[in-house]
Amino acid sequence: MIKSENHKEQTIILRNKISYNIKKYRKNRKYTQEELAEIADISYDFMRRIESTKPCGLSILTLYKIAMALNVSIDELLEHEVIKENAGE
């Protein structure tokens, strides 16, 4: 049971990370969800679900298409920003 719960948590964290990064890069490029969906050749409704962090069955191919549309690597979409505390500085 513990392993299963850990897997679920990791899945949620990864999904949230991808959603956050797609939205961040989309906004940096001043694309609407509809524009990005069109460029990536996916439906607008699917694009909305991807950014909403709800389970949506995002495939590697779709992630690749979004990365190409945003002109970023898949690694950048998986990147997690870590805020480091300045302990003692």
LUMPALUM-921115 format. One record per residue: residue number from 1; residue in one letter; x, y, z of N, C-alpha, C, O, CB in turn. Coordinates in steps of 0.001 Angstrom, whole numbers, padded with zeros to 6 digits. Glycine has a CB too. Example, Ala and Ser with C-alpha at 12.3 -4.5 7.8 and 13.67 -1.06 7.14 Angstrom:
LUMPALUM-921115
- 1|a|013190|-005690|007800|012300|-004500|007800|013200|-003300|007800|014236|-003319|008465|011308|-004473|009046
- 2|s|012850|-002250|007080|013670|-001060|007140|012900|000030|007870|013409|001138|008039|014084|-000598|005725
***
This chain:
LUMPALUM-921115
- 1|m|000806|-001196|000000|000000|000000|000000|000852|001265|000000|000522|002236|-000681|-000918|-000004|001188
- 2|i|001931|001257|000751|002772|002446|000833|003354|002772|-000537|003378|003933|-000944|003900|002244|001863
- 3|k|003817|001759|-001241|004393|001982|-002570|003352|002585|-003514|003673|003491|-004284|004938|000660|-003151
- 4|s|002129|002103|-003465|001058|002602|-004314|000737|004064|-004001|000547|004867|-004915|-000191|001742|-004145
- 5|e|000676|004407|-002725|000413|005793|-002319|001539|006707|-002788|001280|007815|-003259|000249|005891|-000787
- 6|n|002773|006262|-002666|003918|007044|-003103|003864|007274|-004609|004181|008364|-005086|005225|006345|-002715
- 7|h|003468|006258|-005350|003347|006371|-006808|002283|007409|-007172|002483|008221|-008077|002995|004995|-007437
- 8|k|001159|007377|-006465|000093|008345|-006723|000573|009761|-006446|000300|010674|-007226|-001141|008030|-005869
- 9|e|001281|009948|-005348|001808|011276|-005007|002785|011766|-006068|002731|012925|-006479|002498|011244|-003634
- 10|q|003677|010886|-006511|004656|011261|-007527|003970|011610|-008845|004391|012537|-009537|005665|010127|-007740
- 11|t|002927|010881|-009190|002172|011152|-010409|001521|012532|-010340|001565|013291|-011308|001103|010067|-010633
- 12|i|000925|012853|-009208|000285|014156|-009024|001314|015273|-009083|001074|016303|-009715|-000471|014204|-007690
- 13|i|002444|015086|-008439|003505|016100|-008450|003998|016326|-009881|004165|017471|-010302|004686|015673|-007532
- 14|l|004229|015259|-010620|004705|015380|-012000|003662|016059|-012882|004004|016936|-013676|005056|013998|-012569
- 15|r|002398|015667|-012754|001333|016282|-013539|001245|017780|-013245|001108|018585|-014166|-000013|015599|-013245
- 16|n|001321|018152|-011979|001261|019568|-011603|002465|020341|-012139|002339|021483|-012580|001186|019709|-010079
- 17|k|003618|019708|-012093|004843|020337|-012595|004740|020617|-014092|005073|021711|-014549|006062|019444|-012308
- 18|i|004281|019631|-014847|004135|019786|-016293|003099|020862|-016606|003332|021718|-017460|003734|018446|-016947
- 19|s|001972|020823|-015929|000916|021819|-016153|001416|023225|-015875|001182|024148|-016655|-000299|021518|-015274
- 20|y|002109|023377|-014752|002648|024686|-014380|003625|025202|-015435|003555|026363|-015838|003341|024608|-013014
- 21|n|004537|024334|-015878|005549|024760|-016845|004953|025064|-018217|005381|026014|-018873|006615|023692|-016979
- 22|i|003992|024290|-018656|003351|024583|-019940|002694|025956|-019874|002848|026773|-020782|002304|023491|-020305
- 23|k|001971|026198|-018805|001305|027492|-018645|002319|028632|-018581|002116|029681|-019191|000437|027491|-017382
- 24|k|003409|028427|-017844|004450|029449|-017705|005058|029798|-019067|005165|030973|-019417|005551|028965|-016740
- 25|y|005453|028785|-019828|006070|029042|-021137|005053|029611|-022127|005394|030455|-022956|006684|027750|-021703
- 26|r|003807|029148|-022038|002763|029685|-022917|002570|031171|-022660|002495|031960|-023602|001433|028931|-022713
- 27|k|002491|031552|-021409|002295|032962|-021071|003522|033795|-021443|003385|034934|-021890|001990|033114|-019575
- 28|n|004723|033230|-021261|005949|033941|-021659|005954|034254|-023149|006500|035272|-023574|007188|033111|-021301
- 29|r|005344|033377|-023938|005284|033585|-025384|004007|034302|-025816|003751|034493|-027005|005388|032254|-026101
- 30|k|003220|034689|-024827|001978|035448|-025060|000990|034697|-025956|000304|035294|-026785|002305|036799|-025688
- 31|y|000933|033369|-025769|-000049|032550|-026467|-001259|032353|-025569|-001125|032244|-024350|000556|031185|-026884
- 32|t|-002429|032308|-026168|-003607|031858|-025448|-003588|030326|-025478|-002824|029724|-026233|-004937|032443|-026079
- 33|q|-004426|029708|-024661|-004529|028250|-024706|-004978|027808|-026097|-004500|026804|-026624|-005515|027732|-023626
- 34|e|-005880|028551|-026668|-006394|028203|-027991|-005291|028278|-029050|-005195|027400|-029908|-007553|029134|-028372
- 35|e|-004459|029321|-028992|-003360|029459|-029956|-002354|028325|-029803|-001914|027743|-030795|-002654|030814|-029779
- 36|l|-001992|028013|-028567|-001033|026935|-028352|-001609|025606|-028825|-000901|024811|-029442|-000640|026848|-026870
- 37|a|-002873|025360|-028544|-003511|024126|-028993|-003453|024004|-030512|-003171|022932|-031048|-004964|024070|-028514
- 38|e|-003721|025102|-031195|-003688|025077|-032656|-002273|024806|-033168|-002087|023992|-034073|-004211|026404|-033225
- 39|i|-001284|025476|-032600|000100|025294|-033033|000566|023858|-032761|001265|023257|-033578|001026|026304|-032317
- 40|a|000170|023320|-031603|000588|021964|-031221|-000287|020879|-031859|-000020|019687|-031709|000555|021820|-029704
- 41|d|-001327|021303|-032565|-002240|020382|-033243|-002941|019439|-032264|-003004|018226|-032467|-001481|019570|-034284
- 42|i|-003467|020046|-031192|-004295|019318|-030235|-005562|020138|-030016|-005609|021316|-030370|-003530|019061|-028876
- 43|s|-006567|019534|-029445|-007815|020272|-029254|-007681|021297|-028122|-006907|021119|-027181|-008968|019299|-028955
- 44|y|-008448|022354|-028244|-008470|023401|-027220|-008936|022830|-025882|-008378|023161|-024836|-009389|024565|-027653
- 45|d|-009953|021976|-025916|-010457|021367|-024682|-009369|020546|-023994|-009234|020595|-022771|-011679|020481|-024981
- 46|f|-008598|019796|-024770|-007504|018996|-024201|-006436|019908|-023610|-005893|019620|-022543|-006883|018070|-025276
- 47|m|-006131|021008|-024301|-005147|021967|-023790|-005594|022516|-022435|-004788|022633|-021511|-004940|023126|-024798
- 48|r|-006866|022847|-022321|-007404|023360|-021053|-007259|022318|-019948|-006886|022657|-018824|-008887|023760|-021213
- 49|r|-007548|021065|-020252|-007431|020001|-019249|-005979|019786|-018840|-005703|019515|-017671|-008021|018692|-019785
- 50|i|-005057|019902|-019774|-003634|019733|-019449|-003202|020794|-018440|-002525|020478|-017462|-002759|019818|-020732
- 51|e|-003583|022027|-018666|-003190|023103|-017758|-003969|023092|-016446|-003552|023728|-015478|-003374|024431|-018437
- 52|s|-005072|022393|-016403|-005884|022371|-015180|-005351|021384|-014144|-005844|021368|-013016|-007325|022022|-015520
- 53|t|-004386|020583|-014480|-003767|019550|-013637|-004689|018361|-013374|-004364|017498|-012558|-003343|020153|-012317
- 54|k|-005824|018306|-014048|-006693|017138|-013908|-006127|016009|-014758|-005508|016263|-015791|-008163|017469|-014326
- 55|p|-006329|014779|-014341|-005849|013659|-015160|-006412|013754|-016582|-007616|013914|-016781|-006245|012304|-014516
- 56|c|-005518|013653|-017556|-005981|013843|-018932|-005340|012879|-019928|-005624|012968|-021122|-005708|015255|-019365
- 57|g|-004497|011976|-019483|-003900|011025|-020401|-002900|011654|-021360|-002883|011323|-022546|-004969|010347|-021178
- 58|l|-002081|012542|-020864|-001075|013228|-021676|-000009|012229|-022133|000673|011617|-021312|-000425|014393|-020878
- 59|s|000125|012075|-023441|001108|011136|-023989|002443|011840|-024223|002532|013068|-024214|000592|010515|-025307
- 60|i|003453|011044|-024426|004781|011577|-024745|004717|012370|-026049|005341|013425|-026165|005827|010431|-024855
- 61|l|003970|011870|-027023|003841|012558|-028308|003212|013939|-028108|003685|014924|-028674|002993|011715|-029295
- 62|t|002157|014011|-027313|001507|015301|-027065|002448|016240|-026324|002519|017428|-026640|000208|015109|-026263
- 63|l|003170|015714|-025339|004141|016532|-024612|005202|017070|-025576|005610|018227|-025471|004806|015712|-023477
- 64|y|005643|016236|-026506|006623|016643|-027518|006048|017745|-028417|006730|018727|-028708|007054|015428|-028373
- 65|k|004807|017582|-028851|004180|018574|-029725|004048|019925|-029014|004253|020975|-029623|002794|018081|-030189
- 66|i|003712|019891|-027746|003599|021128|-026975|004972|021765|-026796|005122|022979|-026932|002950|020857|-025603
- 67|a|005975|020943|-026490|007341|021459|-026335|007812|022122|-027632|008402|023202|-027596|008312|020318|-025933
- 68|m|007556|021488|-028769|007962|022057|-030052|007215|023364|-030326|007801|024325|-030823|007710|021050|-031189
- 69|a|005930|023394|-030002|005134|024605|-030219|005626|025760|-029350|005545|026923|-029747|003656|024328|-029928
- 70|l|006137|025434|-028165|006651|026463|-027251|008139|026747|-027466|008702|027658|-026859|006418|026037|-025808
- 71|n|008766|025954|-028340|010191|026085|-028615|011028|025864|-027352|011963|026612|-027067|010487|027462|-029206
- 72|v|010666|024818|-026604|011422|024419|-025415|011647|022917|-025491|011027|022233|-026305|010672|024815|-024088
- 73|s|012518|022410|-024658|012744|020965|-024609|011734|020316|-023661|011132|020981|-022818|014199|020649|-024158
- 74|i|011567|019031|-023818|010711|018298|-022891|011285|018415|-021480|010533|018500|-020508|010581|016806|-023315
- 75|d|012607|018419|-021367|013248|018587|-020056|012778|019865|-019373|012558|019882|-018162|014775|018606|-020203
- 76|e|012626|020932|-020149|012179|022201|-019565|010739|022102|-019065|010374|022760|-018091|012301|023335|-020594
- 77|l|009927|021292|-019720|008550|021115|-019266|008485|020246|-018002|007517|020311|-017243|007704|020488|-020382
- 78|l|009521|019439|-017790|009581|018592|-016604|010344|019246|-015455|010350|018734|-014336|010223|017269|-016951
- 79|e|010979|020363|-015733|011817|021059|-014755|011005|021491|-013538|009860|021927|-013655|012484|022278|-015397
- 80|h|011612|021362|-012398|010959|021760|-011154|011770|022878|-010527|012955|022714|-010235|010815|020556|-010172
- 81|e|011121|024020|-010323|011809|025141|-009700|011906|024894|-008204|010901|024667|-007532|011079|026475|-009991
- 82|v|013111|024942|-007700|013331|024712|-006280|013704|026043|-005650|014638|026719|-006082|014440|023633|-006035
- 83|i|012965|026395|-004638|013262|027634|-003912|014123|027251|-002725|013676|026555|-001813|011945|028386|-003455
- 84|k|015351|027711|-002747|016285|027382|-001670|016225|028458|-000596|016212|029656|-000879|017729|027236|-002212
- 85|e|016189|028002|000609|016212|028942|001714|017638|029391|001960|018569|028587|001921|015608|028319|002984
- 86|n|017804|030677|002213|019123|031229|002484|019399|031114|003976|019334|032098|004712|019225|032707|002009
- 87|a|019699|029927|004399|019943|029667|005822|021264|030301|006251|022332|029953|005748|019957|028143|006109
- 88|g|021166|031229|007182|022358|031839|007748|023064|032841|006847|024190|033234|007151|023304|030784|008111
- 89|e|022461|033257|005778|023132|034236|004892|022596|035610|005096|023043|036551|004439|022979|033852|003436
***
